[in-house]
Amino acid sequence: MKTFLLFAVSLWTMSFARADTIIFQPDAKALSRATLSNTKTELITGAGGRAVKVLYNHKAPYPHIRFEAEKAGFSADWSAYLYLGFTVENPSREPVRVNVRVDCAANVQQGRQGGAELLPGEKKRFVLPLGGKPIIGMRGQPPAMSTRPGDVMIAPSPTTLDLSQINRFQLFMSKLEKDRAILLHRIELFGDARKGAGAFVDKFGQFNGTDWPGKLHNESEFTDRIKTETAELAKHPAIPGRNRWGGWADGPTLKATGRFYAAKHKGKWWLVDPDGKLFWSNGITCVRFNQITRVKDRELYFEWLPGPGDPLRQFYTTPGKRSAAINFYEMNLFRKYGPDYKARFYDNTVRRFQSWGINTIANWSDFAELAARRAVPYTITVPVGTKRFLASEHMKAGLAKKKFFPDVFDPSYATNLEAGLRQSALAHKDDPWLLGVFVDNELHWVSGNPMKSPVEAERVSAIAFKNDGSFAIKKALVKMLEAKFGTPDKLNQLLGTSFRQWDELLAPVTFTKEQRKTGVALFAELDTMIAEQYFRTISATIKRLLPGVPYLGCRFSNYSEEVVRVAAKYCDVVCFNIYEYLPEMRLADELSAKYDFPVVIGEFHFGALDRGMFDPGLRKAENQADRAAKYAAYVEQAARGAWCVGAHWFQYVDQALTGRDDGENYNIGFVTVVDTPYPELVAAARKLNRDLYRLRMEK
């Protein structure tokens, strides 16, 4: 096999040449030199030794404890060091996010900052890189050899600091709902800034800086892993008590329609399978091998890439060009299974799901391939290429992350929706294995949380007004205002505006926070109109083209009560993506009870940093055992809830170590980049799913 190697110095820094410098430790003298802003401090001594308890006041937007060079007594010259480390402990029973910001005299407007989450009772050293820039396109950054096992590397903002002029740094929290506390044990500078950077990804797409259970060291190991897993799947072929759909074989029988549908049984919402058996959807998303990561301008991070003539070159797209990218997961499947890897991948995944008790192939999967196997129910995501307006934008892993909202009042929207349904789902409309269809994902319905702070939120109707009159949604909103108020005078009285005629609102308009506050009921009414147009159009089109196929909603991430109320009218099941430690930490259960509709959780996950990955994802676990425990606890609570008919884990495979197209590189897979299942998650899934329907029926 021909290859070319990329030789480079090690990425990790060796700190033996320079001693760490402690710039804060818990004593009265050091504490007296700190500056407090909406925080209180107390010296305490506990099981973890002496610490400073810092209490953050939730009434302030950014409470913090600040250390200034002159007052705190540390040198302003940090140019000899690579990292700022601060050891903190979470004394509470809830996770808490701790943020750090470092400022220099040369850039007083923008500091270098980042943050990470501490689990209940957890004590960690957080590490903020000081020099250079983070690797663009990676949320989680690679660790350094000067860090210790268990350290948490913070992905910093891209701000460049003059490290010879550091004037202050702070530990802060933001937008708290209640007072929170941490225990601060130590702050230090470390890492030798004279060392360079180089490759950290091995030829299998794994981190090459450490070892862990399940890491692949040699291609020949694939043969043994196939034999081991084949024997294990033969030992655990399927969860007992399930019918062919994954429904409750020994449970009650409701009306059999030959299709899936939602129904209430003894006060709880259920899905019902084509044979009329009760069905609770425990799924996994992204069953596919599309794990592409960018190579262009990042070649030095890879210790190996396939050269010309190498059979693996097919997984390295457009080498040398701006779009150069590589797919290590698909490459590893080829190494593992050979030229027929695609069929073997899908066949083996189906066997895994049946063995683990997973009864749904969820969103973002290659549903066409999996539908052909007629072994596990599946969902379809419907693409709608249509006119959209920019609803939000922020930076994510150094990349612009944009979210758009469809112009649902434009006549082309219904046409494009129908085209998307015909393209993706029409061929499956009579397939009894089709559980339902989603349209869209995490639309930006609102900025903020209107159910907790309605006057702070910026609803989608207010966002739509920022666009010009070329958008049909803008014209529809102005038309509604004219029908409601008659003349602009009444609108001006409500909002404090000065429009003389309605056409003036067709120009881009940005409503202030105070205007949105006084007009909160009006914007909620406008959002209701938008939601009615959106959900009514989709529901009617699905019923016409795919009669009998459940409409599963738009996969809410942010939402308002009025929008959810409309969704409940038109969706057979309303989908929420709930990234929390437990599903009832959001309001989906309360809204379901209030408006009487079933919910499927479209996405959730947990990740850890003990198996060579750089970012735990949106909800953190301490290690793989804790990740499995959190998975089981989450699904159990969802299964017991009268409101919930299913929960779908995001996602099947760990994200690429060097990041997908938006920079996410999370440890969130049921399997690794070398296609090895995490045994802790598999064991938890099997145990949970053996008892799933019994748990569901318990009060």
C-alpha positions as CSV (number, residue, x, y, z in Angstrom):
1,M,0.0,0.0,0.0
2,K,1.5,3.3,-1.1
3,T,1.3,6.3,1.3
4,F,3.0,9.6,1.9
5,L,3.8,10.7,5.4
6,L,3.6,14.2,6.8
7,F,6.5,14.7,9.1
8,A,6.2,17.5,11.7
9,V,7.2,18.3,15.2
10,S,4.9,17.2,17.9
11,L,1.9,19.3,18.7
12,W,2.2,18.8,22.4
13,T,4.4,21.0,24.4
14,M,7.0,19.8,26.9
15,S,7.0,21.9,30.1
16,F,10.0,20.3,31.9
17,A,12.2,23.3,31.0
18,R,10.0,25.8,32.8
19,A,8.4,25.7,36.2
20,D,4.7,26.5,36.7
21,T,3.9,29.9,38.2
22,I,1.2,30.1,40.7
23,I,-0.7,33.4,40.5
24,F,-3.5,32.7,42.9
25,Q,-3.9,30.3,45.8
26,P,-6.6,30.4,48.6
27,D,-5.4,32.6,51.4
28,A,-6.7,35.9,52.9
29,K,-3.9,38.0,51.4
30,A,-4.5,36.8,47.8
31,L,-8.2,37.1,48.2
32,S,-7.9,40.7,49.4
33,R,-6.3,41.6,46.1
34,A,-9.2,40.3,43.9
35,T,-11.9,42.6,42.6
36,L,-15.4,41.4,43.0
37,S,-18.3,42.3,40.7
38,N,-21.7,40.9,41.9
39,T,-19.9,38.1,43.6
40,K,-19.2,37.2,47.3
41,T,-16.2,35.2,48.5
42,E,-15.4,33.1,51.5
43,L,-12.3,31.2,52.6
44,I,-13.3,27.6,53.5
45,T,-11.5,24.3,54.2
46,G,-13.1,21.1,53.1
47,A,-12.3,17.6,51.9
48,G,-10.6,19.0,48.9
49,G,-8.4,21.3,51.0
50,R,-8.5,25.0,51.4
51,A,-10.5,26.9,48.7
52,V,-12.3,30.2,48.1
53,K,-16.0,29.9,47.7
54,V,-17.2,32.3,45.0
55,L,-20.9,33.0,45.0
56,Y,-22.2,34.5,41.7
57,N,-25.3,36.7,41.9
58,H,-27.9,35.8,39.2
59,K,-29.4,39.3,39.1
60,A,-26.3,40.5,37.2
61,P,-25.8,39.5,33.6
62,Y,-22.0,38.8,34.0
63,P,-21.0,38.4,37.7
64,H,-17.3,37.8,38.0
65,I,-14.1,37.7,40.2
66,R,-11.3,39.7,38.6
67,F,-7.6,39.8,39.0
68,E,-5.6,42.8,37.9
69,A,-1.9,42.7,37.4
70,E,-0.9,45.6,39.6
71,K,-3.4,45.0,42.4
72,A,-3.1,41.2,42.5
73,G,0.7,41.3,42.2
74,F,1.4,39.1,39.2
75,S,3.7,39.9,36.3
76,A,2.0,41.4,33.2
77,D,4.5,39.4,31.0
78,W,3.0,36.0,30.2
79,S,5.0,35.5,27.0
80,A,7.0,32.5,28.4
81,Y,3.8,30.5,29.0
82,L,1.3,28.7,26.8
83,Y,-1.6,28.1,29.3
84,L,-3.6,29.6,32.1
85,G,-4.9,26.9,34.4
86,F,-7.5,27.3,37.1
87,T,-8.6,24.5,39.4
88,V,-12.3,24.8,40.4
89,E,-14.8,22.6,42.1
90,N,-18.6,22.5,41.8
91,P,-20.1,22.1,45.3
92,S,-23.7,21.9,44.0
93,R,-26.0,19.1,42.8
94,E,-26.4,20.7,39.4
95,P,-23.9,21.3,36.5
96,V,-22.4,24.7,36.3
97,R,-20.6,26.5,33.5
98,V,-17.4,28.5,34.4
99,N,-16.0,31.0,32.0
100,V,-12.6,32.8,31.9
101,R,-11.5,35.9,30.1
102,V,-8.0,37.3,29.8
103,D,-7.3,40.9,28.7
104,C,-4.2,42.7,27.5
105,A,-3.4,46.4,27.5
106,A,-3.1,46.5,23.7
107,N,-6.7,45.2,23.1
108,V,-9.0,46.6,25.8
109,Q,-12.2,46.0,23.8
110,Q,-11.9,42.2,23.3
111,G,-10.4,39.6,25.5
112,R,-9.5,35.9,24.9
113,Q,-12.2,33.8,26.5
114,G,-13.9,30.5,26.8
115,G,-15.6,28.2,29.2
116,A,-16.5,24.7,30.2
117,E,-19.0,22.8,32.3
118,L,-18.4,21.3,35.7
119,L,-20.6,18.3,36.8
120,P,-22.0,18.1,40.3
121,G,-19.2,17.5,42.8
122,E,-16.6,17.6,40.1
123,K,-13.1,19.2,40.6
124,K,-11.1,19.9,37.5
125,R,-8.3,22.1,36.2
126,F,-9.5,24.1,33.2
127,V,-6.9,25.1,30.7
128,L,-7.1,28.2,28.5
129,P,-4.5,28.4,25.7
130,L,-2.9,31.8,25.7
131,G,-0.9,32.1,22.5
132,G,-1.6,31.5,18.9
133,K,-5.0,30.9,17.5
134,P,-7.3,27.9,18.0
135,I,-7.6,25.5,15.1
136,I,-10.4,26.8,13.0
137,G,-13.2,24.2,12.5
138,M,-12.6,22.4,15.8
139,R,-14.8,23.1,18.9
140,G,-12.7,20.8,21.1
141,Q,-9.0,21.6,20.8
142,P,-6.2,18.9,21.1
143,P,-4.6,18.7,24.6
144,A,-1.0,19.4,25.4
145,M,1.6,17.1,27.0
146,S,2.1,19.8,29.6
147,T,-1.5,19.2,30.8
148,R,-2.4,16.5,33.3
149,P,-4.8,13.6,32.9
150,G,-8.3,14.9,33.5
151,D,-7.5,18.5,32.6
152,V,-10.2,20.2,30.5
153,M,-8.9,22.1,27.5
154,I,-11.1,25.2,26.8
155,A,-11.7,26.1,23.2
156,P,-10.8,29.8,23.2
157,S,-12.2,32.7,21.2
158,P,-9.9,33.7,18.3
159,T,-8.7,37.0,20.0
160,T,-5.0,37.4,19.8
161,L,-3.3,38.7,23.0
162,D,-0.1,40.6,23.4
163,L,1.2,38.3,26.2
164,S,3.8,40.8,27.3
165,Q,1.0,43.2,28.4
166,I,-1.6,41.1,30.3
167,N,-3.4,43.5,32.6
168,R,-6.2,41.4,34.0
169,F,-8.2,38.2,33.9
170,Q,-11.5,37.1,35.4
171,L,-13.7,34.1,36.1
172,F,-17.3,34.8,35.3
173,M,-20.7,33.3,34.8
174,S,-23.4,34.6,32.5
175,K,-27.2,34.9,32.4
176,L,-27.8,32.8,35.5
177,E,-31.3,31.8,36.6
178,K,-30.3,31.6,40.2
179,D,-27.2,32.2,42.4
180,R,-24.4,29.7,41.7
181,A,-21.2,28.9,43.5
182,I,-17.8,27.4,42.7
183,L,-14.8,26.5,44.9
184,L,-11.6,28.1,43.5
185,H,-8.5,26.1,44.5
186,R,-5.6,27.4,42.3
187,I,-4.7,29.6,39.3
188,E,-1.4,29.1,37.5
189,L,0.6,29.7,34.4
190,F,2.4,26.8,32.7
191,G,3.6,25.3,29.4
192,D,6.8,26.3,27.6
193,A,6.0,28.7,24.8
194,R,9.1,27.9,22.9
195,K,7.8,24.6,21.7
196,G,6.0,24.1,18.3
197,A,3.0,22.3,16.8
198,G,2.5,19.3,14.6
199,A,0.5,16.1,13.9
200,F,-2.0,14.8,16.3
201,V,-4.3,12.5,14.1
202,D,-3.2,9.0,13.3
203,K,-3.9,7.0,10.1
204,F,-7.2,5.8,11.5
205,G,-8.5,9.3,12.4
206,Q,-7.7,8.8,16.2
207,F,-5.8,11.0,18.6
208,N,-2.2,9.8,18.6
209,G,-1.2,11.3,21.9
210,T,-2.4,8.7,24.3
211,D,-3.9,5.2,24.6
212,W,-7.3,4.0,25.8
213,P,-9.5,0.9,25.8
214,G,-10.8,0.3,22.3
215,K,-8.2,2.2,20.4
216,L,-7.1,0.6,17.2
217,H,-3.3,0.2,16.8
218,N,-3.0,-2.0,13.7
219,E,-5.2,-2.8,10.7
220,S,-5.0,-6.5,11.5
221,E,-7.0,-5.9,14.7
222,F,-10.2,-5.4,12.5
223,T,-10.3,-9.2,11.9
224,D,-10.4,-10.0,15.6
225,R,-12.9,-7.3,16.3
226,I,-15.3,-8.7,13.7
227,K,-15.0,-12.2,15.2
228,T,-15.6,-10.8,18.7
229,E,-18.6,-8.8,17.8
230,T,-20.1,-11.5,15.6
231,A,-20.0,-13.9,18.6
232,E,-21.5,-11.3,20.9
233,L,-24.4,-10.5,18.5
234,A,-25.1,-14.2,18.2
235,K,-25.2,-14.4,22.0
236,H,-27.6,-11.5,22.1
237,P,-29.6,-11.6,18.9
238,A,-32.6,-9.6,19.9
239,I,-34.5,-8.2,23.0
240,P,-37.1,-10.7,24.1
241,G,-40.8,-9.7,24.1
242,R,-40.6,-7.6,20.9
243,N,-42.4,-8.2,17.6
244,R,-40.9,-7.6,14.2
245,W,-41.4,-3.8,14.4
246,G,-39.9,-3.5,17.9
247,G,-43.3,-3.1,19.5
248,W,-44.5,-4.7,22.7
249,A,-45.4,-8.2,21.5
250,D,-47.0,-9.3,24.8
251,G,-48.7,-6.0,25.5
252,P,-52.2,-4.7,24.7
253,T,-53.4,-4.7,21.1
254,L,-55.0,-1.5,19.7
255,K,-56.5,-1.0,16.2
256,A,-54.1,-2.3,13.5
257,T,-54.0,0.0,10.5
258,G,-50.9,-1.4,8.7
259,R,-49.2,1.9,9.5
260,F,-47.7,3.7,12.5
261,Y,-49.9,6.2,14.3
262,A,-50.1,8.0,17.7
263,A,-52.8,7.2,20.2
264,K,-53.5,7.5,23.9
265,H,-53.8,4.4,26.0
266,K,-54.7,4.5,29.7
267,G,-53.7,8.1,30.0
268,K,-50.3,7.9,28.2
269,W,-49.4,8.7,24.7
270,W,-48.0,5.9,22.6
271,L,-47.1,5.1,19.1
272,V,-48.9,2.1,17.7
273,D,-47.1,-0.2,15.2
274,P,-48.7,-1.6,12.0
275,D,-49.9,-4.7,13.9
276,G,-51.7,-2.6,16.5
277,K,-49.1,-3.2,19.3
278,L,-47.9,-0.4,21.6
279,F,-44.6,1.0,20.4
280,W,-42.1,3.3,22.1
281,S,-39.5,4.7,19.8
282,N,-35.9,4.3,21.1
283,G,-33.8,5.5,18.2
284,I,-30.3,6.6,17.0
285,T,-29.7,9.3,14.4
286,C,-27.1,9.6,11.6
287,V,-26.8,5.9,10.6
288,R,-24.5,6.6,7.7
289,F,-20.8,7.0,7.0
290,N,-20.7,10.7,6.0
291,Q,-18.0,11.8,8.5
292,I,-16.0,14.1,6.3
293,T,-13.5,16.5,7.8
294,R,-11.5,19.3,6.1
295,V,-7.8,18.7,5.3
296,K,-7.0,21.8,3.2
297,D,-4.7,24.2,5.2
298,R,-4.6,21.7,8.0
299,E,-2.4,19.0,6.5
300,L,0.3,19.2,9.2
301,Y,-2.2,17.9,11.8
302,F,-2.4,14.5,10.1
303,E,0.5,12.1,10.5
304,W,-0.6,10.2,7.4
305,L,-2.8,10.8,4.3
306,P,-3.3,8.3,1.4
307,G,-1.1,9.0,-1.6
308,P,-1.8,8.6,-5.3
309,G,-2.5,5.0,-6.3
310,D,-3.5,4.0,-2.7
311,P,-6.9,2.2,-2.7
312,L,-7.8,4.5,0.3
313,R,-7.3,7.6,-1.8
314,Q,-11.0,7.4,-2.8
315,F,-11.9,8.6,0.7
316,Y,-9.6,11.6,0.4
317,T,-11.5,14.0,-1.8
318,T,-9.9,16.6,-4.1
319,P,-6.4,16.5,-2.5
320,G,-4.6,19.8,-2.8
321,K,-7.7,21.9,-3.5
322,R,-9.7,24.3,-1.3
323,S,-12.3,21.6,-0.7
324,A,-9.8,18.8,0.2
325,A,-11.4,16.6,2.9
326,I,-11.1,13.1,4.2
327,N,-13.5,10.5,5.6
328,F,-11.7,8.3,8.1
329,Y,-14.8,6.4,9.2
330,E,-15.7,5.3,5.7
331,M,-12.0,4.5,5.1
332,N,-12.0,2.3,8.2
333,L,-15.1,0.5,7.1
334,F,-13.3,-0.3,3.8
335,R,-10.3,-1.5,5.8
336,K,-12.5,-3.6,8.0
337,Y,-15.0,-5.1,5.6
338,G,-13.4,-4.8,2.1
339,P,-14.9,-3.6,-1.1
340,D,-18.5,-4.6,-0.1
341,Y,-18.2,-2.5,3.1
342,K,-21.4,-0.5,2.3
343,A,-23.7,-3.5,2.4
344,R,-21.9,-5.0,5.3
345,F,-22.1,-1.7,7.2
346,Y,-25.9,-1.5,6.9
347,D,-26.4,-5.2,7.5
348,N,-24.3,-5.1,10.7
349,T,-25.9,-1.9,11.9
350,V,-29.4,-3.6,11.7
351,R,-28.1,-6.6,13.7
352,R,-26.6,-4.2,16.2
353,F,-29.9,-2.3,16.6
354,Q,-31.9,-5.5,17.1
355,S,-29.4,-6.8,19.6
356,W,-29.3,-3.5,21.5
357,G,-33.0,-3.1,21.5
358,I,-32.9,0.1,19.3
359,N,-36.1,0.1,17.3
360,T,-35.9,3.2,15.3
361,I,-33.4,4.5,12.6
362,A,-33.8,8.1,13.4
363,N,-33.1,11.4,11.6
364,W,-30.2,12.2,9.2
365,S,-29.8,8.5,8.3
366,D,-29.4,6.8,4.9
367,F,-33.1,5.8,5.1
368,A,-33.2,4.4,1.5
369,E,-30.5,1.8,2.2
370,L,-32.0,0.9,5.6
371,A,-35.6,0.8,4.4
372,A,-34.6,-1.9,1.8
373,R,-33.6,-4.2,4.7
374,R,-37.2,-4.1,6.2
375,A,-35.9,-4.8,9.7
376,V,-36.0,-1.6,11.7
377,P,-38.6,1.2,11.4
378,Y,-37.2,4.5,10.1
379,T,-37.9,8.2,9.7
380,I,-37.3,10.5,6.8
381,T,-36.0,14.0,6.7
382,V,-37.6,16.1,4.0
383,P,-35.4,18.7,2.4
384,V,-37.1,22.0,1.3
385,G,-35.0,24.2,-0.9
386,T,-36.8,27.5,-0.7
387,K,-36.4,31.2,-0.2
388,R,-35.2,31.9,3.3
389,F,-34.1,34.9,5.4
390,L,-31.2,35.1,7.9
391,A,-32.6,34.6,11.4
392,S,-29.5,34.3,13.5
393,E,-25.7,34.3,13.1
394,H,-22.9,33.6,15.5
395,M,-19.3,32.3,15.5
396,K,-18.8,28.6,16.2
397,A,-15.3,27.1,16.2
398,G,-14.1,30.1,14.3
399,L,-16.7,29.7,11.6
400,A,-19.9,31.7,10.9
401,K,-22.9,29.7,12.1
402,K,-26.0,30.9,10.3
403,K,-29.6,29.9,10.8
404,F,-32.3,30.7,8.3
405,F,-36.1,30.7,8.4
406,P,-38.3,29.9,5.3
407,D,-40.4,32.5,3.7
408,V,-43.6,30.4,4.2
409,F,-45.9,33.0,2.7
410,D,-44.1,33.0,-0.7
411,P,-46.0,30.9,-3.2
412,S,-42.9,29.0,-4.1
413,Y,-42.7,27.6,-0.5
414,A,-45.6,25.1,-1.1
415,T,-44.2,24.2,-4.5
416,N,-40.7,23.5,-3.1
417,L,-42.1,21.6,-0.2
418,E,-44.0,19.3,-2.5
419,A,-40.9,18.8,-4.6
420,G,-38.9,17.9,-1.5
421,L,-41.6,15.4,-0.4
422,R,-41.7,13.8,-3.9
423,Q,-37.9,13.6,-4.0
424,S,-37.3,12.1,-0.6
425,A,-40.5,10.4,0.7
426,L,-43.0,9.6,-2.1
427,A,-41.4,6.3,-3.0
428,H,-41.8,5.2,0.6
429,K,-45.4,6.4,1.1
430,D,-46.8,2.9,1.3
431,D,-44.0,1.3,3.3
432,P,-45.3,0.2,6.7
433,W,-41.7,0.5,8.1
434,L,-41.9,4.3,7.7
435,L,-42.5,5.7,11.2
436,G,-43.0,9.3,10.0
437,V,-41.4,12.3,8.4
438,F,-39.7,15.4,9.7
439,V,-39.6,18.7,7.9
440,D,-36.8,21.2,8.9
441,N,-34.6,21.1,12.0
442,E,-34.2,23.6,14.8
443,L,-35.7,26.5,13.0
444,H,-34.9,29.8,14.7
445,W,-38.4,30.6,16.1
446,V,-37.1,33.0,18.8
447,S,-33.9,34.4,20.4
448,G,-34.0,33.9,24.1
449,N,-36.6,32.1,26.2
450,P,-40.1,33.7,25.9
451,M,-41.6,31.3,28.5
452,K,-39.1,32.3,31.2
453,S,-38.5,35.9,30.1
454,P,-41.1,36.9,27.5
455,V,-40.1,40.5,27.4
456,E,-36.4,39.7,26.7
457,A,-37.1,37.4,23.7
458,E,-36.9,38.4,20.1
459,R,-39.6,36.4,18.2
460,V,-39.3,35.4,14.6
461,S,-41.9,38.0,13.5
462,A,-39.6,40.8,14.9
463,I,-36.6,39.2,13.1
464,A,-38.6,39.0,9.9
465,F,-39.1,42.8,10.0
466,K,-35.4,43.3,9.6
467,N,-35.7,42.2,6.0
468,D,-36.9,44.2,3.0
469,G,-40.3,44.0,1.2
470,S,-39.1,41.4,-1.3
471,F,-40.0,38.8,1.3
472,A,-43.6,37.6,1.2
473,I,-43.6,37.1,4.9
474,K,-42.8,40.8,5.4
475,K,-45.8,41.8,3.3
476,A,-48.1,39.4,5.1
477,L,-47.0,40.8,8.5
478,V,-47.6,44.4,7.4
479,K,-51.0,43.4,6.0
480,M,-52.0,41.9,9.3
481,L,-51.0,45.0,11.2
482,E,-53.0,47.1,8.8
483,A,-56.1,44.8,9.3
484,K,-55.6,45.0,13.1
485,F,-54.9,48.7,13.6
486,G,-56.4,50.4,10.5
487,T,-53.9,53.3,10.7
488,P,-50.2,53.3,11.8
489,D,-51.1,55.7,14.7
490,K,-52.4,52.9,17.0
491,L,-49.3,50.9,16.3
492,N,-47.1,53.9,17.0
493,Q,-48.9,54.4,20.3
494,L,-48.2,50.8,21.3
495,L,-44.6,50.6,20.2
496,G,-43.5,54.2,20.4
497,T,-42.7,54.3,16.7
498,S,-43.4,57.1,14.2
499,F,-44.6,55.4,11.0
500,R,-46.8,57.6,8.8
501,Q,-48.0,54.9,6.4
502,W,-47.9,51.1,6.2
503,D,-45.5,51.0,3.3
504,E,-42.7,52.3,5.5
505,L,-42.7,49.0,7.3
506,L,-41.7,47.2,4.1
507,A,-38.2,48.7,4.5
508,P,-35.9,46.9,6.9
509,V,-37.1,47.7,10.5
510,T,-35.3,46.7,13.7
511,F,-37.5,46.9,16.8
512,T,-35.7,47.9,20.0
513,K,-35.8,45.8,23.2
514,E,-38.2,48.3,24.7
515,Q,-40.5,48.2,21.7
516,R,-40.5,44.4,21.8
517,K,-41.3,44.6,25.5
518,T,-44.3,46.9,25.1
519,G,-45.5,44.9,22.0
520,V,-44.9,41.4,23.5
521,A,-48.5,40.4,22.9
522,L,-48.5,41.8,19.4
523,F,-45.4,39.9,18.3
524,A,-46.8,36.7,19.9
525,E,-49.9,37.2,17.8
526,L,-47.8,37.7,14.6
527,D,-45.8,34.6,15.5
528,T,-49.0,32.6,15.7
529,M,-49.9,33.7,12.2
530,I,-46.5,32.6,10.9
531,A,-46.8,29.3,12.7
532,E,-50.3,28.7,11.3
533,Q,-49.1,29.3,7.7
534,Y,-46.0,27.0,8.2
535,F,-47.6,24.0,10.0
536,R,-50.9,24.1,8.0
537,T,-49.1,24.1,4.7
538,I,-46.8,21.2,5.6
539,S,-49.6,19.1,7.2
540,A,-51.9,19.5,4.3
541,T,-49.2,18.6,1.8
542,I,-48.1,15.5,3.7
543,K,-51.8,14.3,4.0
544,R,-52.2,14.8,0.3
545,L,-49.0,13.1,-0.9
546,L,-48.4,10.7,2.0
547,P,-51.7,9.7,3.4
548,G,-51.4,7.8,6.7
549,V,-47.8,8.8,7.3
550,P,-47.3,10.6,10.6
551,Y,-46.0,14.2,10.5
552,L,-43.4,14.5,13.3
553,G,-42.9,18.2,13.3
554,C,-39.9,20.6,12.8
555,R,-37.6,19.4,15.7
556,F,-38.0,22.4,18.0
557,S,-34.8,23.7,19.7
558,N,-36.0,27.2,20.6
559,Y,-39.7,28.0,20.6
560,S,-42.5,29.9,22.2
561,E,-45.7,28.6,23.7
562,E,-47.9,30.1,21.0
563,V,-45.8,28.4,18.3
564,V,-46.0,25.0,20.0
565,R,-49.7,25.4,20.5
566,V,-50.1,25.7,16.7
567,A,-47.8,22.8,16.0
568,A,-50.0,20.6,18.3
569,K,-52.9,21.3,16.0
570,Y,-51.2,20.1,12.8
571,C,-48.5,17.6,13.8
572,D,-49.3,14.0,14.6
573,V,-46.4,14.1,17.0
574,V,-44.5,17.2,18.0
575,C,-40.7,16.9,18.1
576,F,-38.3,18.6,20.5
577,N,-34.6,18.3,20.6
578,I,-33.9,18.3,24.3
579,Y,-30.2,18.6,25.2
580,E,-30.5,18.4,29.0
581,Y,-29.4,15.9,31.6
582,L,-33.0,14.8,31.9
583,P,-35.8,15.4,29.4
584,E,-38.1,17.1,31.9
585,M,-35.6,19.9,32.4
586,R,-37.3,21.6,29.5
587,L,-41.0,22.5,29.2
588,A,-42.0,20.0,26.5
589,D,-43.8,17.8,29.2
590,E,-45.7,20.7,30.6
591,L,-46.8,22.0,27.2
592,S,-47.8,18.4,26.2
593,A,-50.0,18.2,29.3
594,K,-51.5,21.6,28.7
595,Y,-52.4,21.1,25.1
596,D,-52.6,17.3,25.0
597,F,-50.2,16.2,22.3
598,P,-47.5,13.5,22.0
599,V,-43.8,14.3,21.9
600,V,-40.8,12.6,20.4
601,I,-37.4,13.8,21.5
602,G,-35.5,14.2,18.3
603,E,-32.0,14.6,19.7
604,F,-30.1,14.3,23.0
605,H,-26.6,13.1,23.9
606,F,-23.8,12.9,26.4
607,G,-20.0,12.8,25.9
608,A,-16.8,12.3,27.8
609,L,-13.1,12.9,27.4
610,D,-11.6,9.6,28.5
611,R,-11.4,7.9,25.1
612,G,-9.3,10.2,23.0
613,M,-11.9,12.8,21.9
614,F,-11.5,16.5,22.5
615,D,-15.1,17.7,23.3
616,P,-17.9,16.0,25.2
617,G,-20.7,17.7,23.2
618,L,-23.6,19.6,24.6
619,R,-24.0,17.6,27.8
620,K,-20.9,16.3,29.6
621,A,-20.3,13.0,31.4
622,E,-17.4,12.2,33.6
623,N,-16.3,9.1,31.7
624,Q,-17.8,6.3,29.5
625,A,-19.5,4.6,32.5
626,D,-21.1,7.8,33.5
627,R,-22.1,8.5,29.9
628,A,-23.9,5.2,29.8
629,A,-25.6,5.9,33.2
630,K,-26.8,9.3,32.0
631,Y,-28.1,7.8,28.8
632,A,-30.1,5.2,30.7
633,A,-31.5,7.7,33.2
634,Y,-32.5,10.1,30.4
635,V,-34.3,7.4,28.4
636,E,-36.0,5.9,31.5
637,Q,-37.4,9.3,32.5
638,A,-38.7,9.8,29.0
639,A,-40.2,6.4,28.8
640,R,-42.1,6.8,32.0
641,G,-43.5,10.2,30.9
642,A,-47.1,10.1,29.7
643,W,-46.2,12.8,27.2
644,C,-43.3,11.1,25.4
645,V,-43.5,8.5,22.7
646,G,-39.8,8.2,22.0
647,A,-36.3,9.5,22.3
648,H,-33.6,9.5,19.6
649,W,-29.9,9.7,20.5
650,F,-27.6,11.9,18.4
651,Q,-25.6,10.3,16.9
652,Y,-24.5,6.8,15.7
653,V,-20.8,7.5,15.2
654,D,-18.4,9.9,17.0
655,Q,-17.9,13.1,15.1
656,A,-14.6,13.5,13.2
657,L,-11.7,14.3,15.6
658,T,-10.9,17.4,13.5
659,G,-14.5,18.5,13.2
660,R,-17.4,18.4,10.8
661,D,-18.2,21.3,8.6
662,D,-19.4,23.5,11.5
663,G,-16.5,22.5,13.9
664,E,-18.3,20.0,16.1
665,N,-16.0,17.1,17.1
666,Y,-17.9,15.5,19.9
667,N,-17.6,12.1,21.7
668,I,-21.3,11.4,21.1
669,G,-21.3,8.1,19.1
670,F,-22.5,4.7,20.1
671,V,-19.5,3.6,18.0
672,T,-16.0,5.0,17.4
673,V,-14.3,6.2,14.3
674,V,-12.9,2.6,13.9
675,D,-16.5,1.2,14.1
676,T,-16.1,-0.3,17.6
677,P,-19.2,0.1,19.8
678,Y,-18.7,1.6,23.2
679,P,-19.4,-1.4,25.5
680,E,-20.7,0.7,28.3
681,L,-23.4,2.3,26.1
682,V,-24.3,-1.1,24.6
683,A,-24.7,-2.8,28.0
684,A,-26.8,0.1,29.2
685,A,-29.1,0.0,26.1
686,R,-29.6,-3.7,26.4
687,K,-30.5,-3.6,30.1
688,L,-32.8,-0.6,29.7
689,N,-34.6,-2.0,26.6
690,R,-35.3,-5.3,28.3
691,D,-37.4,-3.4,30.8
692,L,-38.6,-0.6,28.6
693,Y,-42.3,-1.5,28.2
694,R,-42.6,-2.5,31.8
695,L,-41.2,0.9,32.8
696,R,-43.5,2.6,30.4
697,M,-46.6,1.0,32.0
698,E,-45.5,1.8,35.6
699,K,-47.2,4.7,37.2
